[in-house]
Amino acid sequence: MIAYLFRRLFYGALILLGVNLLTFLLFFAVNTPDDMARLALGGKRVSVESIEAWKSAHGYDLPLFWNEKAQGTESVTKTIFWTRSVPLLSFDFGMSDSGRDITTEIKTRMVPSLLLAVPTFLLGVITVVSVSLLVALLRGTRLEKGAIAAAVALMSISSLFYIITGQWLFGKVMQLVPVSGWSDGAGCVAFLALPVAIGVFAQLGSGTLLYRAMFLEELNKDYVRCVRAKGITETRILFGHVLRNASLPIVTSTVAVIPSLFMGSLIMESFFGIPGLGSYTIDAVNAQDFSVVRAMVFLGTIAYIAGLILTDVVYTLVDPRIRLTNR
């Protein structure tokens, strides 16, 4: 198992380097340092001297990959790629193009993102699995058909509709919660209640159909027929046998959510004015702040790789028949 984890860490490091390089290439394929300078300085009518001064102050006056004017190793080290990307490997995010310390911003904004993402994730999994089990228990009835129709309708509607409707209904009309904003301490609960509820509700449609299919597949297996023949109740079969054996697909389906626990919800944070990492990333993309963008992509890649490795470890805990050394 240890050897397998080391292999996965090695592959993860290669993926991290590849994503870092790809992010750099894509960003500078669309933008040039001159474009970034004009946007930062506030318009197209900016003097050449001002552009060159901005580029020099932010380190964008260097070549991208190869410095022909330098000698020896400085031909590589005195480039935008080296100075902007290599320090990421030591988690040195440096300064943003707007002059703020990125590490400080990440530490500050990580708390609101986690306070939003963790409850949404946990409550979402519990709610979706519970509803799916209930629908599977009611299979073959009109209630199941109604639940399926409702799930299809829910997943057919964009999450933006739920956000706007929730803000209008619960924020404007009923005035139960604030429409947007943030408060430190216990006061943040009022600002998190609505986005968490909407986040959980938005998962019900697709999640219910997915987990219901998993549970029905398990219910049609031979071991369930054997257990049912012994007189075990359907409720006990669902919770005691089906749920346990369907836990591996459930674990797999939640891997994609793990990076959001660290990166935050891009749309939710922007609409509700939550100062998290998601809104921080969107603001950086709009401002073409490459320093922040590559830092957030770097963290997101690490979070996803960690999620994959954690999933493999959880597999062995859920199903001891799986051995990582054989994979």
DAWOKA-V539076 format. One record per residue. N is the residue number from 1. RES is the residue in one small letter. PHI is phi in whole degrees, 0 to 359 (999 if undefined). Layout:
N,RES,PHI / N,RES,PHI
This chain:
1,m,999 / 2,i,295 / 3,a,298 / 4,y,296 / 5,l,296 / 6,f,294 / 7,r,296 / 8,r,296 / 9,l,295 / 10,f,294 / 11,y,297 / 12,g,298 / 13,a,295 / 14,l,295 / 15,i,298 / 16,l,298 / 17,l,294 / 18,g,295 / 19,v,295 / 20,n,298 / 21,l,293 / 22,l,295 / 23,t,299 / 24,f,298 / 25,l,295 / 26,l,295 / 27,f,295 / 28,f,275 / 29,a,284 / 30,v,265 / 31,n,243 / 32,t,247 / 33,p,304 / 34,d,294 / 35,d,297 / 36,m,297 / 37,a,295 / 38,r,298 / 39,l,295 / 40,a,292 / 41,l,274 / 42,g,102 / 43,g,149 / 44,k,278 / 45,r,274 / 46,v,243 / 47,s,292 / 48,v,297 / 49,e,296 / 50,s,294 / 51,i,296 / 52,e,296 / 53,a,294 / 54,w,295 / 55,k,297 / 56,s,293 / 57,a,291 / 58,h,255 / 59,g,80 / 60,y,261 / 61,d,271 / 62,l,270 / 63,p,295 / 64,l,290 / 65,f,239 / 66,w,224 / 67,n,258 / 68,e,290 / 69,k,279 / 70,a,269 / 71,q,241 / 72,g,64 / 73,t,292 / 74,e,294 / 75,s,297 / 76,v,260 / 77,t,286 / 78,k,267 / 79,t,224 / 80,i,295 / 81,f,298 / 82,w,292 / 83,t,289 / 84,r,261 / 85,s,252 / 86,v,299 / 87,p,301 / 88,l,299 / 89,l,296 / 90,s,256 / 91,f,58 / 92,d,263 / 93,f,275 / 94,g,69 / 95,m,253 / 96,s,285 / 97,d,293 / 98,s,272 / 99,g,96 / 100,r,258 / 101,d,287 / 102,i,291 / 103,t,299 / 104,t,296 / 105,e,297 / 106,i,296 / 107,k,297 / 108,t,288 / 109,r,274 / 110,m,293 / 111,v,296 / 112,p,301 / 113,s,296 / 114,l,292 / 115,l,295 / 116,l,273 / 117,a,283 / 118,v,295 / 119,p,299 / 120,t,298 / 121,f,293 / 122,l,294 / 123,l,295 / 124,g,295 / 125,v,297 / 126,i,297 / 127,t,294 / 128,v,295 / 129,v,296 / 130,s,296 / 131,v,295 / 132,s,296 / 133,l,297 / 134,l,295 / 135,v,295 / 136,a,294 / 137,l,293 / 138,l,264 / 139,r,302 / 140,g,84 / 141,t,251 / 142,r,293 / 143,l,296 / 144,e,294 / 145,k,297 / 146,g,295 / 147,a,294 / 148,i,294 / 149,a,299 / 150,a,295 / 151,a,295 / 152,v,296 / 153,a,295 / 154,l,294 / 155,m,284 / 156,s,276 / 157,i,259 / 158,s,294 / 159,s,296 / 160,l,298 / 161,f,296 / 162,y,296 / 163,i,295 / 164,i,295 / 165,t,296 / 166,g,296 / 167,q,296 / 168,w,291 / 169,l,286 / 170,f,273 / 171,g,266 / 172,k,272 / 173,v,285 / 174,m,277 / 175,q,53 / 176,l,274 / 177,v,222 / 178,p,293 / 179,v,290 / 180,s,201 / 181,g,124 / 182,w,204 / 183,s,215 / 184,d,283 / 185,g,76 / 186,a,294 / 187,g,295 / 188,c,289 / 189,v,300 / 190,a,297 / 191,f,277 / 192,l,265 / 193,a,302 / 194,l,290 / 195,p,298 / 196,v,294 / 197,a,298 / 198,i,293 / 199,g,299 / 200,v,292 / 201,f,297 / 202,a,292 / 203,q,274 / 204,l,298 / 205,g,298 / 206,s,293 / 207,g,296 / 208,t,296 / 209,l,295 / 210,l,294 / 211,y,290 / 212,r,299 / 213,a,298 / 214,m,297 / 215,f,293 / 216,l,294 / 217,e,296 / 218,e,291 / 219,l,295 / 220,n,268 / 221,k,276 / 222,d,295 / 223,y,295 / 224,v,291 / 225,r,298 / 226,c,294 / 227,v,293 / 228,r,296 / 229,a,294 / 230,k,278 / 231,g,92 / 232,i,288 / 233,t,291 / 234,e,297 / 235,t,298 / 236,r,292 / 237,i,296 / 238,l,297 / 239,f,278 / 240,g,270 / 241,h,235 / 242,v,295 / 243,l,299 / 244,r,294 / 245,n,284 / 246,a,266 / 247,s,290 / 248,l,296 / 249,p,299 / 250,i,294 / 251,v,298 / 252,t,297 / 253,s,290 / 254,t,266 / 255,v,298 / 256,a,296 / 257,v,275 / 258,i,301 / 259,p,302 / 260,s,293 / 261,l,295 / 262,f,257 / 263,m,273 / 264,g,85 / 265,s,264 / 266,l,299 / 267,i,289 / 268,m,297 / 269,e,293 / 270,s,292 / 271,f,289 / 272,f,261 / 273,g,64 / 274,i,273 / 275,p,281 / 276,g,256 / 277,l,288 / 278,g,295 / 279,s,295 / 280,y,297 / 281,t,292 / 282,i,297 / 283,d,298 / 284,a,291 / 285,v,294 / 286,n,296 / 287,a,272 / 288,q,55 / 289,d,272 / 290,f,296 / 291,s,299 / 292,v,285 / 293,v,300 / 294,r,292 / 295,a,293 / 296,m,289 / 297,v,296 / 298,f,299 / 299,l,294 / 300,g,297 / 301,t,294 / 302,i,298 / 303,a,297 / 304,y,290 / 305,i,297 / 306,a,298 / 307,g,296 / 308,l,296 / 309,i,294 / 310,l,298 / 311,t,297 / 312,d,298 / 313,v,293 / 314,v,296 / 315,y,306 / 316,t,293 / 317,l,283 / 318,v,286 / 319,d,231 / 320,p,298 / 321,r,290 / 322,i,277 / 323,r,237 / 324,l,294 / 325,t,291 / 326,n,267 / 327,r,259
